[in-house]
Amino acid sequence: MLTLYGTEGCHLCHLAQDLLRTTNHAWQDVDIIDDDTLLARYETRIPVLQQGECELDWPFTLAELQAFLGMLDHPSC
């Protein structure tokens, strides 16, 4: 399953969620604010979409999102 790292009130995170809704992929939202490790890793990068070792940092377009999702079938990251 995909994970979208972000935090409440992040307008960029809402934009990423809107793009994800146009796909047929399920994801879980993970709020980084209460986890020091996640906060240190993602604070300046959110939203970040992750599956396994593969990550897609914001900003990304719908085309870039679709390419990332297609790549997950044959991961190269």
Secondary structure, 3 states (H helix, E strand, C coil): CEEEEECCCCHHHHHHHHHHHCCCCCEEEEECCCCHHHHHHHCCCCCEEEECCEEEECCCCHHHHHHHHHHCCCCCC
